[in-house]
């Protein structure tokens, strides 16, 4: 199973499991289809949206593990 890190690109995360979109929507990132999201890392998105990247990575990895 793939694991994400703070350096993982958001579109790569969504490609692993589209259900991960909810984590980004919950932090206020509603433009998941925009060009910025396709090249932005989790860490970069968290910095812009005031979210904790480590916490988000942990939640996403747990979700991916449970939904593999």
C-alpha positions in Angstrom: 0.0 0.0 0.0 1.3 3.5 -0.9 1.7 6.0 1.9 1.6 9.7 1.5 4.0 12.3 2.9 3.9 16.0 3.2 5.7 16.1 -0.2 3.0 14.1 -2.0 1.2 16.0 -4.7 -2.5 16.4 -4.1 -3.6 14.9 -7.4 -1.5 11.8 -6.6 -3.3 11.4 -3.3 -6.7 11.7 -5.1 -5.5 9.1 -7.6 -4.8 6.7 -4.8 -8.4 6.9 -3.6 -10.9 9.6 -4.6 -12.4 9.4 -1.1 -9.4 11.4 0.1 -11.0 14.5 -1.4 -13.1 15.0 1.7 -9.9 15.6 3.8 -9.0 18.5 1.5 -12.6 19.8 1.3 -12.8 19.8 5.1 -9.8 22.1 5.4 -11.3 24.6 3.0 -9.6 23.5 -0.2 -12.5 23.5 -2.6 -10.6 23.8 -5.8 -9.3 20.3 -6.1 -9.6 20.3 -9.9 -7.7 23.6 -10.4 -4.2 23.7 -11.8 -2.7 24.6 -8.5 -3.9 21.4 -6.9 -2.4 19.3 -9.6 1.1 20.5 -8.7 0.7 21.4 -5.1 2.0 19.2 -2.3 0.1 18.4 0.9 2.5 20.6 2.8 2.0 23.6 0.4 -1.8 23.3 0.6 -1.8 23.1 4.3 0.4 26.2 4.6 -2.0 28.2 2.4 -5.1 26.9 4.2 -3.8 27.0 7.7 -3.9 23.3 8.4 -1.4 21.0 10.1 0.3 18.9 7.4 1.5 16.2 9.8 -2.0 15.7 11.1 -3.5 15.6 7.6 -0.9 13.1 6.4 -1.7 10.9 9.3 -5.5 11.0 8.6 -5.0 10.3 4.9 -2.7 7.4 5.5 -5.1 5.9 8.1 -7.9 6.3 5.6 -5.9 4.7 2.8 -5.0 1.8 5.0 -8.6 1.2 6.1 -9.9 1.5 2.5 -7.2 -0.5 0.6 
